[in-house]
Amino acid sequence: MDLAYDGAAFAGFAPQPGRDTVVGALGEAIARTLRLDAAPFIVGAGRTDAGVHALAQVISLDLGAAVLSEDSTDWFLRSLNHQLRGRVVVARARVLDDFHARFDATWRQYRYLVATGPALAATSALAWAVAAPLDLAAMNDASACLVGVHDFRAFCKRAPDKTPDEPLLRHVYEATWTDEPDRLGVAAAGGFVVFRIRANAFCHNQVRRLVGSLVAVGRGELEPEEIAARLQSGDARRLPAPAPAAGLALVGVGYDDLHGGPSGPGAPIR
């Protein structure tokens, strides 16, 4: 299933006891729709933190052929979307014989929105408002060194089971900044700059920490060469704070044709 959701409405994607999460809300809706005794176990292509949005999250769950077939997915979608009322939108559902949302994914893509001026409350829910002028060329120069296989220890929140010297290797396929005019007229002033990054996988807080440092480069507070230096050293000390969660969205997940092809804006919506 392909999902979109407003991260501000949840304490994150993964289930947490006593807290409202994407998996919790969706699992309850599925159980009600199919009259299951308990919510099914849901696997996600990636785990988004509290406040982080998704336009193309992908999940998998095993319901069995007797519960749901390809012919009944339209009814299933309508029921779920009616119950979830826009907090989560189920954009596509497919029945596959063998599919794992996490392990079958070949890449994930995130987008980070930065508003280049004061933001209204509506845009603040989706973008980080940065009033200072940003040097987009310097930000792209600094981002270029991210492409390839690197140890991202300096830009990741380390998991409890990882030692400080253990590398966090990730393969980044693209990392670019573009200037996006406010074509819809939703910003009080200025427009947006957008960071797009695609990799085989991401570690905890990686994109937000990278954006925090890259925006500091754009403000002239950090030299572009410092990003490459931190990749080499793995030293996170005195780096800028992570960018706010509201600007971040998961916008695509890659799969081969056998597993339904990629999710995201180019995927067919049923």
N, C-alpha and C positions, 0 to 999 in steps of 0.2 A: 504494500500500500504506500502511495505517495501522500505526504502530509504537508500542510502549511499551518503555522500557528503564531500567535502573538506571544512572544516570550515574556512580556510584562505581566501577563496573567498567571504565570506559573513560577514555582520555585525551581524550575529546571525540567529537563526531559525525563531523567531516570526517576524511578519510584523512590520516595522518601517517606518513612512513617510519619503520619500526622501532618503532612504538607501536600498542597495541591500541585500535582505535576502533570505533564503531558501524558505520560504512560498511565498514570492513575485515572485521569479523566477519560481517556480513550478506552482503556480496559473495562471500565464500568459501563460505558456505552455499548461496547461489543457484547458484554455479558447480558445486558438487558435485551438487546436486539435479538440475540440468538438463544435467549433463555438458558444460559449456561449457569452451572452451580457456582462458578468462580471466574474471575477475570483471567483471560489467557496470558501466558508468558509472552512478552513482546520484546523483540530484538530490534534495536535501532542501528542505522548505518553510522551514527555518531551521537555523542551525548552533548547536548547544548546546555550551558549553564543558565542560572536564573537571569531573566531579562533578555536573553539572546533569542532572536527570532529564527524562523525557518520558512522558506518558500518551497523547499524540495527535500524535506526529510524523508527517508525511506525506512519502513519497518517490515518485519516478517513475523508471522505467527502461524502455528500449526493448528488448524481447526478440523481437519479430516474431511474427506470427500462427502461424508454423510451429512455434514453440517452446512457446507457452503460449496457451491459449484460455480463455474464460470458464468452460467446462465442467470445466476441470482445476484451477481455483484452489483448491478444497477440498483436494485431494491435495497441492498445492504448499504450502499453509499448514501442513498437518500435518507435512510433511517438514522445513520450515524450523524450526518451533517445537521439534521433536524434537532437532534439531542444536544449536539455540541455547540450549536448556535454561534458559530463564527470564532469561538476561542481556538478551536482546531477545525481545519477544513481537510476532509479526505478527498483529494483530487483524483485519485486513480486507484483501482484495486484490480489485481490480477491473481488468478489461481495457477500456480506453478507446481510441478511435481517435486522439485528439488531447488530450494532457494534459501539463502541466508543473507539477510540485509547487511550484516557487518562483514563477514568473511568473503563474500562474493564481490564486494565493492572494490573497484580498481583505483578510484580517486574520489576526493571530496572537494567541493569548491565553496569558498566563503566570499561574501561581499561586505565591505565596511563602508558606511556612509558618513562623510564629514560635511557638515553645513558650514560654508565659509562666511558666516555672518550670524547675527543674533537669531535664535530660533524660537518660533512659536511653540506652545505646548505640544501641538500636533506633530511638528517635525522633531521635537526633542525626544519623542517616543521612538523615533526611527533613526536618528542621526546625532552625532556629537557636534555641538556647535562650537566652532573655533573661530574667534573673531580676528585673530592676528593673520596677516597675509602669509600664504604658504608658498614655498618655492617647490613647485611640482617637479621641476627638472632634477633638483637635488634629491627629492624623495624617490624618484625613479632610479637615479644613480645608486642610491643606497639599497633599493629593493632588488636590483639586478644580481647582487651577490647571493641572494637567497635561493636562486634557481640551482637545482642540482641536489645531491645528497649531502646533508650537513648535520652536525650535532647541534640541536637547538636547546641545549641545557640552559643557556643564558636567557632564553625567552619562554620558558615553560615552568609552570608550577609543578614541582616534583611530587610524584605519587609517593605515599608512605612506604611502599615496598621497594623503592628505588634508592640506591646509595648515591651520595653526591658526585662520585667519580664515574658513575655509570652513564654512558652516552645515550642521548635521546635522538636517534637517527631518523630523519624524515626526508622523503624525496619530494621537493617542490618543483612542479612543472612550469608554473608561471606565477609572477608576482608583479603587478603593474598598477600604477595610479593614472586615472584619467579625470579630466575636467568635464563635469556634466552640468550644463545650464539648467536652470529651474524652469523647464518647459511647462510644467503643470501649475506654476505659480503658487507653490505651497510654502515657500520660505519668505520671511519678512524682508530679507535683503540678501544679495549675493546669490550663489548657487550651491553646487555640491562638488566635492572631489570624492572619487570612489576608488577604493582599494579592492582589487580582485586577486585572490590567491587560490591556487589549485595544487593539491599534493596527494600523495598516496594515502596519507593519514595525518592527523594533527594531535599533538599532545596538549595537556590541560592549559588553557589560557594562552596558547601560542599566538593566535591571531591578534588578540587584544593587546598583548605585550609588544608584539611587533609594531602594531599601529601606534601605540603610545610613543615608541622610540622613533618611528618614521615621521610622525607629526612633529616631534621635537627637532628632527633634521629640517623639516620644512619651515619651522620657525627660526632656524639659525641657532638653536640651543645645543645642537649635537652635530658633530661633523659626520658627513656621509660615510667616511671610512671607519667610523666607530662600530657600525653594524657588522661589517666583515671581521673586525678585530674581536668583537664579542663572540661571533661564531667560532673563531679560532680558540679563544681562551675559555669559553664556557662560563665567564664571570658575569653574574647578574647584578653585582653591587653598583649602587648609584645610577642605575638606569631609570628612566622616567616611569611613572606609574602606568599600569595597563589602561587602555582606553575604556570608556564606559561600555557596558554591555549592550545598551540600546541601539548602537550603530551597527551591530553585527548580525548577519543573517546567513544561515546555511542555504545555498541557492542551487546546489546540484550535487548528484552522486553518480558515479560512472559504473555501468555494468555492461557486460557483453550482450550480444543479441540473444544468446541462449537464456540469459537471465532478465530479459525484458528491455534491454537497452538503458541508456542514461535517464535519470530523472531530471527535472528542472523545467525552465520555461519552454524548451523545445520539445518536451515529451507530449504525446497525445493525451488530452484530458477527456475522461469519460464521464 
